[in-house]
Amino acid sequence: MHDIVDLERRGIPGVFVASSEFISAADAQSRSLGFPDVARVFTPHPIQDRTDEEMRAYADAALAEIVAAITRS
């Protein structure tokens, strides 16, 4: 989250991507950093035991949301 907030402060669009396990933590951290509305996209959890094919499917499923978040005006 710190990296995305740093990018946003510089005027560079960024999107925080994590698994759904981190929704609450991302909300709390973005609020504490002063960027409660920072763009974020969550994938299914857990990811550590996923195969390469499953990870590609997660990425493919999230791509449109990531692009939409990073290109918002």
C-alpha angles and dihedrals in degrees: 000000000000091000093051092048090049090052092048091051088055091051093252114130114238138176126208111221123191141135120279091258088078101053095106093043092049091050092050095044095046090051092048090050091052096250105100093161098050110144115261137173125193130205127199117285137265107039103164095085097040121119121238088257092052091048090051089051090051090050093046091050092050098042099089091048091048093050091046091050095048094047098047115126 
